Amino acid sequence: MRVLVACEYSGTVRDAFKAKGHDAHSCDLLPTDVPGNHYQGDVFDIINEGWDLMIAHPPCTHLAVSGARWFHKKKKEQKLALDFVRKLLDANIPKIALENPISIISSKIRKPDQIVQPWQYGHGETKATCLWLKNLPKLNPTNIVEGREPRIHKLPPSPDRWKIRSKTYEGIALAMANQWG
């Protein structure tokens, strides 16, 4: 299966699908952190290249409700971010999963099909992750663990905080590859 992982610099989801034998490619405006099939550029440059599945991680900077106190200053940025999400969801790809935290996508486009937590996939942490699905089943938990700490939420300010917060948990990536691949 040809898999496009849109807006992914880390290679985590891409490599989970690659390990299962799929032709998986990541795409981001940033270079990849891990060598592999990666297109550095606009996802819409390659979105029509015959993908069977797209997993999209659009930037949440102007969408996540964790930043609601700044929404009044972000009207234009929010509109552009929501337009980007709509274009991803409307892509001519048979199967699509769009991932984002709790965000205005739920009220401005549609509610998510599923909300998953890292602790359902082997990571003792909390971080509600919404999934909007097209022609894909909901993910089944694979390894429910204790812990359930909001580690990501409590990260101190740093130059790489946004990168750490945006990376997909490996357990969730493996579940995607195993269940959707």
N, C-alpha and C positions, 0 to 999 in steps of 0.2 A: 504494500500500500504506500502511496505517496503522501507524506505528512508534512504540512507546513506549520511551523510554530512561530506565529507572528508576535512581534514585539518581545522577543526573548534574546537577551545577550548572554545568559549564563550557560545555555546548552543543556540544562537539566532535563527538560521535557524532551528535547530533540534526542538526546543520548539515550533516554529510557526507551524511546521507540526504535532507535537504531539497534539497541541491544536485543530487541525482539525481531530483528531482521527487516525492518521497514526502511524505505528510502525517505529518511527524515531530514528536514532542513529547517534551520532557524533563520529568522530575519529580524533585524533591528537597525535603528539608526546608529547604534553603537557597535564597535567590534565585539566579537564573541570573547568570553573569558576562557573558553576551552576550545582548542582547535577542532574543527569539524565542518560539516556542510553548513555554511552560514553566508547569507547575503546581507551585506551591510548597505542599507539604503531603505527606501520607501517600500513598504509591503505591497503597495498597489502597482509597483513595477513588475512584480512576479505573481500576483494573486491569481491570474488567469492561466497559469501554466499546467493545468490538468491535475490539481491536487484532489485526493480522495477525502482527506480530513484536514481541517485547520483547527488548531488550538490557538486562540488569540488572547494575549495579555495586554490590552491597551493601557497606556499610562493612566494611573488613577489620580494624578496630582490635582486635577480640577473636577473630579467626580466623587471621590470618597467623602462620606459624611464625617469622617474624622477631621476634615478641614472646613466644616460647615460655617464656622465663625468668620471665614473669609469669603463665603459665597457671594455676598453683596458686591464684592470688588472683582468678581470673576465672571460676569455675565457672558462676555464675548468668548473667553477661554472655555467656559462650560459648553457653550453652543458648539464651538469647533470640536471639542472632545466628544460630545454626544453625536455629532455628525459623523465623526470617525468611527464610533461604535456602530452606528446604523449601517455604514458602508461595509464594515467587517461582517456584521450579521446577515447582510443581504448578498454577500459574495456568492458567486455561482460555484459553490463547493458542496458536494452532497452531504457531508457531515461537518458540523461546526460546534465547537465549544468555546465560549467566551468567558474568561475568568476576570473577576474584579472583586475588591472588598465590598462591604456594604456601601452602596453608592446611590447617586441620583438616577442611575440607569433604571433602578427599580420603579421610580415614580415617573420618569420622563419617557421611557421606552416600554419596558414591561418588567414584571417581577421575575426573579431568577427561577429556574427550574429546580435548583438544589442549592443548599448551603452546606459546605463541608468544613471540617475542622482538622487541623494537623493531628490531634490526638486520636482520630479515627484511623490514622495511617502510620502509626508508629512513632509519632513525635509528641512528647509530653508538653504540648503548648496549645494555647488558644490563638486563633486568628481566623475569624469567620471569612470564608472564601465563597463567593457566589459563583454559580455556574449557569450560564444561559446556553441551552442545548438545542441543536437542530439535528434530528435523526440519530440521536445518541441516547443510550439508557443512562439513568442516574448512576453515579459511582457507588459501589458497595464498599463499606468500610473493610479494611484488610487486616488491621492490627490495632485494636482499641487498647490504649495504654493510660496509665495514671499520670499525674503530674499537672497537666492543664494549667500551665503558667502563661501569663500574657507577656512573654519575653520580648517579642517583637514590638509590642506597644510601649514597653518600658525602655527601649534603647536610648542611650544618651545621645545628644547631638554629636554628629561627626560628619566629615566630608562624604563618607560612604554609607551613611545611614539609609538613604533612599535605596541604594543597591541591595543592602541586606534585607530591607523590608519588602522588596519586590521579588526576591528570588522564590521560586516554587519549591516547596518541601519535596525532598526526594521520594518520600513515601507516597505522596499524592501523584507525582510524575509516574512512578512505577504502576500505581493503580490505573492511571489513564492508559498507559501502554498495554498493560495486561487485559484490561476490560474493554477498551475501545479499539485496540489493535488486532 
